[in-house]
Amino acid sequence: MTTPDIAARRVLGACAALVVGSLALTACGGDANATDNGKGGKNSPKASTAQILISAKDGSTGASINATGVKVSGGRLTEVRMTVAESGQTVAGAISADGGSWKPKRQLERGTKYEIDATAKDSGGRTTTTRSVFTTVTTANSFIGTYTPDNGTTVGVGMPVSFKFDKSITDRKAVQSHITVDSSSGQQVVGHWFGDQRLDFRPQEYWKAGSRVTLKIDLDGIQGAKDVYGVQKKTVSFTVGRSQVSTVDADTQTMTVVRDGRTIKTVPISTGDPQHTTYNGQMVISEKFRQTPMDSRTVGLGNAYNIPDVPHAMRLTDSGTFIHGNYWYNEANPPFGREGTSHGCVGLADVQGGQGATSATWFFDNSITGDVVIVKNSPDKTVAPDNGLNGWNMPWSAWTVGSAL
């Protein structure tokens, strides 16, 4: 039998054990008022007030290849690391001077998986981190427009701004409204759609010589068709040089070159023969080649010719009309410039290799892309406005009707 004293001692011993256990738990767990994750009592550590926003959400697809970046509010970014998920390759970028944002130094690739890890600190030195793994918009779900002229170039007064899109555009209004073309001359510039993949811009008359034209492309994220979005965002500018308009007269077989309103040269030329006439109309030089091959099979003329080294060639139409040097002229014919002998091009007297002081050399050296060549008095029809950069052959009233705005 247990005596009262023994029973009391056992109870006290049990209580003491409980107290010791309690002290041991307190020693391991820290302050009794602390709560995990800073959500508890008055002495808990405060969370950072910096809030990081990565524009491409974690797990998202279709992220922008231009606008993807990192921003922070309530603090400063201290480190941002972006990598290509598949290879681990680092994507170079820079934190802004104020620490408020970060962006890649170069445009991202389409259809690529990336990872971004960002760290920021608030004014109290407390840090926060955020991570996002995402995939950029794929080629199948995006469209790009190749355009002319290029940034920083100097062009002739006839050069339009021309876009060719790699996908069919069904929402033309949305796309056109996010492309603006302005000239320092103050000329009104209007866009015109040739089908669903080409959009050209021009003023009513040729550009004013010496003006500066600015093209703003803001298509990033703009829907052009079902499940197809733009990925371009940039500003391009070019300068319009002196005014040079050359007129080819198929009756007289001459070309008169007028620069800034003054005739500077008249030279003999050779237009198309009676079976292969030259287009009439206003044509714009779109490309220049000091020497290029020409094969009649590429323009549907069988084996009529195959010349590997045509000198001083300048393209006037997409269908194959050039103004170029001619060194193979048959001297048994009347002197050069007396009759049309070409297969539709405009020929200028030249020598093989193009090294001589010929009229072809002079015209090539004194021409730039965007210069206008007008052909008149040919028995052929007027060139189609979309055959090359030749929208000047469309009346202004018809041109403006083709705008989506």
C-alpha positions in Angstrom: 0.0 0.0 0.0 1.2 3.5 -0.9 1.5 6.0 1.8 0.2 9.6 1.3 3.8 11.0 1.3 4.9 8.6 -1.4 1.9 9.4 -3.6 2.6 13.1 -3.2 6.2 12.7 -4.2 5.2 10.8 -7.4 2.8 13.6 -8.4 5.4 16.2 -7.9 7.9 14.2 -9.9 5.5 13.9 -12.8 4.9 17.6 -12.7 8.6 18.3 -12.7 9.0 16.0 -15.7 6.3 17.9 -17.5 8.0 21.2 -16.7 11.4 19.9 -17.9 9.7 18.7 -21.1 8.1 22.1 -21.6 11.4 23.9 -21.1 13.0 21.5 -23.6 10.3 22.2 -26.2 10.7 25.9 -25.6 14.5 25.8 -26.0 14.1 24.0 -29.4 11.2 26.0 -30.8 12.5 29.6 -29.9 10.3 32.4 -28.6 7.0 31.1 -27.6 5.4 34.1 -29.3 7.1 33.4 -32.8 5.1 32.0 -35.6 6.3 30.4 -38.9 6.6 32.5 -42.1 6.4 35.8 -40.2 2.6 35.5 -39.8 2.5 35.4 -36.0 3.3 37.6 -33.0 4.7 41.0 -32.6 8.3 40.0 -32.7 8.1 38.0 -36.0 10.4 39.1 -38.9 8.6 41.3 -41.5 8.3 40.2 -45.1 10.0 42.3 -47.8 7.9 45.1 -49.1 9.5 44.7 -52.6 7.2 43.2 -55.1 8.6 41.6 -58.3 6.6 41.3 -61.5 7.8 39.2 -64.3 5.8 40.1 -67.4 5.7 36.5 -68.6 3.7 34.5 -66.0 5.0 31.2 -64.8 3.8 28.4 -67.0 2.6 30.7 -69.7 3.0 30.2 -73.4 2.8 32.9 -76.1 5.1 35.3 -74.3 6.4 38.3 -76.1 9.8 38.2 -77.7 10.1 42.0 -77.3 8.3 43.1 -74.1 9.3 40.3 -71.7 11.1 41.7 -68.7 11.1 42.2 -65.0 9.8 45.2 -62.9 9.8 45.8 -59.1 7.8 48.1 -56.9 8.7 49.0 -53.3 12.4 48.1 -53.7 15.3 47.6 -56.1 16.3 44.6 -58.2 19.6 43.2 -57.1 19.9 40.2 -59.4 18.1 38.8 -62.4 19.2 35.7 -64.2 17.5 34.6 -67.4 18.4 31.3 -69.2 17.3 29.2 -72.1 15.6 26.2 -70.4 16.8 23.5 -72.7 20.5 24.5 -72.9 21.0 26.6 -69.8 22.5 29.3 -71.9 22.4 32.7 -70.2 20.5 35.5 -71.8 22.3 38.8 -71.4 20.3 41.6 -69.9 20.7 44.8 -67.8 19.1 46.2 -64.6 18.1 49.8 -65.1 20.0 52.6 -63.3 17.2 53.0 -60.7 17.0 49.3 -60.1 13.3 49.3 -61.0 13.4 47.1 -64.1 15.4 44.6 -66.1 15.2 43.6 -69.8 17.1 41.4 -72.2 19.7 43.1 -74.4 18.4 41.3 -77.5 15.1 40.2 -78.9 14.1 36.7 -77.7 13.7 33.7 -80.0 10.2 32.5 -81.0 8.9 29.2 -79.7 11.6 28.9 -76.9 11.3 28.0 -73.3 13.0 30.4 -70.9 13.6 30.7 -67.1 13.9 34.0 -65.1 15.0 34.2 -61.5 14.8 37.6 -59.9 15.8 39.0 -56.5 15.0 42.4 -55.0 15.5 44.2 -51.7 13.3 46.8 -50.0 14.6 49.8 -48.1 15.0 47.8 -45.0 17.4 45.3 -46.8 14.8 42.5 -46.7 14.9 40.3 -49.9 12.3 38.6 -52.0 12.7 36.3 -55.0 10.4 35.3 -57.8 10.8 32.7 -60.6 9.0 32.2 -63.9 9.3 29.5 -66.5 7.6 30.3 -69.7 7.6 29.8 -73.5 7.6 32.5 -76.1 5.1 32.7 -79.0 5.7 30.1 -81.6 6.3 30.7 -85.3 3.0 29.0 -86.1 1.1 31.4 -83.9 2.9 34.6 -84.9 3.5 36.8 -88.0 6.3 39.0 -89.1 6.4 41.6 -91.8 9.5 42.1 -93.9 9.7 45.7 -95.0 11.5 48.1 -97.2 13.3 50.5 -97.1 15.8 49.6 -94.4 16.6 51.8 -91.4 19.1 54.5 -92.0 19.1 54.4 -95.8 18.8 57.2 -98.3 16.3 56.5 -101.1 14.7 58.1 -104.1 11.5 60.1 -104.1 9.5 57.1 -105.4 10.3 54.6 -102.7 7.1 53.4 -100.9 7.1 51.7 -97.5 6.2 48.1 -98.3 5.4 45.3 -95.9 5.1 41.6 -96.9 3.7 39.4 -94.1 4.6 35.8 -93.7 1.0 34.9 -92.8 -2.4 35.9 -94.2 -3.8 38.9 -92.3 -7.6 38.7 -91.8 -7.8 41.7 -89.3 -6.3 44.3 -91.6 -7.6 47.2 -89.6 -5.9 46.0 -86.4 -2.6 45.5 -88.2 -2.6 48.7 -90.2 -3.6 50.8 -87.2 -0.5 49.7 -85.4 1.8 50.8 -88.3 2.3 54.6 -88.7 4.3 56.4 -91.4 5.1 60.1 -91.0 7.2 62.4 -93.1 8.9 65.6 -92.0 7.5 67.2 -95.2 4.0 66.9 -93.6 2.6 64.9 -96.6 -0.3 62.7 -95.8 0.7 59.0 -96.0 -1.9 56.3 -96.6 -1.7 52.5 -96.6 -3.1 50.3 -99.3 -3.5 46.5 -99.1 -2.6 44.3 -102.1 -4.2 41.1 -101.0 -3.9 39.8 -97.4 -0.1 39.7 -97.2 1.1 43.0 -98.6 0.6 46.5 -97.2 2.2 49.5 -98.9 2.3 53.2 -97.8 2.9 56.3 -99.9 1.8 59.9 -100.2 -0.3 61.2 -103.0 2.7 62.6 -104.9 6.4 61.5 -104.7 8.1 62.2 -101.4 9.6 65.7 -101.0 13.3 65.6 -101.6 15.3 65.9 -98.4 12.5 64.8 -96.1 12.8 62.3 -93.3 10.3 59.5 -93.0 9.7 57.6 -89.8 8.0 54.2 -89.6 6.7 53.0 -86.3 5.8 49.3 -86.0 3.9 48.4 -82.9 2.6 44.9 -83.8 3.8 43.0 -80.7 0.8 41.0 -79.4 -1.6 42.4 -82.1 -3.9 39.7 -83.4 -3.7 39.6 -87.2 -5.7 36.4 -87.7 -7.1 33.6 -85.6 -4.5 32.5 -83.1 -1.8 34.5 -84.9 -0.1 37.5 -83.2 2.5 40.0 -84.2 5.9 40.0 -82.7 7.5 43.3 -84.0 8.0 46.5 -82.1 10.5 49.0 -83.5 11.0 52.4 -85.1 12.6 52.8 -88.5 13.6 56.0 -90.3 15.0 56.8 -93.7 16.0 59.8 -95.7 14.6 60.9 -99.1 17.5 62.1 -101.2 17.5 64.3 -104.3 14.7 63.9 -106.7 15.6 61.9 -109.8 13.0 60.9 -112.4 14.1 59.4 -115.7 11.7 59.1 -118.7 12.2 56.4 -121.3 10.5 57.2 -124.6 10.0 54.0 -126.7 9.3 56.1 -129.8 12.6 57.9 -129.8 14.6 55.2 -128.0 16.0 57.7 -125.6 16.0 58.3 -121.8 16.0 61.7 -120.3 17.3 62.0 -116.7 15.8 64.9 -114.7 17.3 65.7 -111.3 15.7 68.2 -109.0 13.7 69.6 -111.9 16.7 70.0 -114.3 17.6 67.8 -117.2 21.1 66.4 -116.6 21.5 63.8 -119.3 19.8 62.2 -122.3 21.1 58.8 -123.4 20.2 56.2 -126.1 18.4 53.1 -124.9 16.8 50.0 -126.3 13.3 48.9 -125.2 11.6 45.6 -126.0 11.2 44.3 -129.5 7.8 44.0 -131.1 7.3 40.5 -129.7 8.5 41.4 -126.2 7.4 44.9 -125.4 8.2 46.9 -122.4 5.6 48.0 -119.8 4.5 51.6 -119.7 4.2 53.4 -116.5 6.0 54.7 -113.4 8.5 52.1 -112.1 10.7 52.3 -109.0 14.2 51.0 -108.8 14.0 48.3 -106.0 17.4 46.6 -106.3 20.8 47.3 -107.8 23.3 44.7 -109.0 26.7 45.7 -110.5 26.6 42.3 -112.2 23.9 39.6 -112.2 22.9 36.5 -114.3 19.7 36.6 -116.3 18.1 33.4 -117.7 15.0 33.6 -119.8 13.6 30.4 -118.4 13.0 32.1 -115.0 10.5 34.5 -116.7 8.8 32.1 -118.9 10.6 32.9 -122.2 12.1 29.5 -122.9 15.7 29.4 -124.1 15.7 32.9 -125.5 18.8 34.0 -123.6 21.1 33.0 -120.7 23.5 35.7 -119.8 25.7 35.0 -116.8 27.1 38.5 -116.3 24.6 41.3 -117.1 26.2 44.5 -115.9 24.7 47.5 -114.1 21.3 45.8 -113.6 18.5 47.7 -111.7 15.2 45.9 -111.0 12.0 47.7 -112.0 9.4 44.9 -111.6 9.0 41.6 -109.7 8.2 39.9 -112.9 11.7 40.5 -114.3 11.9 44.0 -115.9 15.3 45.6 -115.4 17.1 48.6 -116.7 20.6 47.3 -117.4 23.8 47.4 -119.4 23.9 45.7 -122.8 27.3 44.6 -124.2 26.0 41.9 -126.6 24.2 44.3 -128.9 24.6 43.1 -132.5 26.5 45.7 -134.4 25.0 44.5 -137.6 21.8 46.1 -136.5 21.2 49.8 -136.7 23.3 51.8 -134.1 22.3 51.3 -130.5 19.3 53.4 -129.6 17.6 53.2 -133.0 15.2 50.4 -132.3 13.9 48.1 -129.5 15.8 44.8 -129.4 15.3 43.6 -125.8 13.0 41.0 -124.3 11.1 43.7 -122.4 13.9 45.3 -120.4 15.4 48.7 -120.9 19.0 48.4 -122.2 21.8 50.9 -122.0 25.1 50.7 -124.0 27.8 48.9 -122.0 30.9 46.7 -122.2 31.4 43.2 -120.8 32.6 43.5 -117.2 31.0 46.9 -116.9 34.3 48.7 -116.4 34.0 51.2 -119.3 32.9 54.9 -119.2 29.5 54.0 -120.7 26.0 55.4 -120.4 25.1 52.3 -118.4 28.0 52.9 -116.0 27.0 56.6 -115.6 23.3 55.8 -114.9 24.1 53.0 -112.4 26.5 55.2 -110.5 24.0 58.1 -110.4 21.0 56.1 -109.4 19.7 54.9 -106.0 16.9 52.6 -105.0 13.7 54.5 -105.0 14.5 56.5 -108.1 11.7 56.6 -110.6 11.9 55.4 -114.2 8.9 56.3 -116.4 8.3 54.4 -119.7 6.0 56.0 -122.2 4.9 55.3 -125.8 5.4 51.6 -125.6 2.7 49.4 -127.3 2.5 47.4 -124.0 0.0 48.0 -121.1 0.8 50.0 -118.0 2.6 48.0 -115.3 0.4 46.6 -112.5 0.7 48.6 -109.2 1.8 45.6 -107.2 4.3 44.3 -109.8 7.3 45.7 -107.9 7.1 48.9 -105.9 4.9 50.6 -108.5 1.8 51.8 -106.7 2.2 55.2 -108.3 0.3 53.8 -111.3 -2.8 53.6 -109.2 -5.0 56.8 -108.9 -5.0 58.3 -105.4 -8.8 57.8 -105.1 -8.3 54.0 -105.7 -5.3 53.9 -103.4 -7.1 55.3 -100.4 -10.0 52.9 -101.0 -7.6 50.1 -100.4 -6.8 51.3 -96.8 -8.3 49.4 -93.9 -8.7 52.5 -91.8 
